[in-house]
């Protein structure tokens, strides 16, 4: 079964934002990281389908929406679980020059891991997925890390994702009183120089797609 997904600007009036994750990059004039493909892991795909949550693409990230019935179901799931529900996504950087203009160096056998449960509020009031000004090297975890194994399983994925994003869906998130409490941000630092082929405009085409599990 195909996961509910919306790609248009139209959203049913009964639906409201559950969460939105935005990726930024210091290399681009507009400050956005656009060339990302986001894929929910199988368990997350199942949860989204059963709860009726709609995922929607944005140029700079991904968002989830639900109506009052969806939110009611999620509240029940959280209560049954005795804690936040984990929604996990694999991220792939689809710009072949990403690693040329990004300051982070990818250690062999490691993935970036970001978790909304560990977010920090910055000086502007934004919920950042890292305490530092940009995603730090300490965000890399070994593929065998128990947190990743719980999300991805024991087997080696092909293709291997560049990052795993974990969204903690709690009562506080479901019933957050302000939009700012539903938004999360992650920012990449840029290298000092860029390769000639790398594009610095904000017109890099979005290459995100969502696959059903």
ABEGO torsion letter per residue (X at the ends): XBBBBBABABBBAABBBABBBBBBBAABAAGBBABBBBBBBAAAAAAAAAAGBBBBBBAAEBBBBBBAAAAAAAAAAAAAAGEBBBBBBBBBBABAAAAAABABBBBBGBBBBBBAAABBBBAAGBBBABABABBBAAABBBAABAAAAAAAEABBBOBBBABBBBBBBBAAAAABABAAAABBBBBBBBBABBBAABBABAABBBABBBBBX
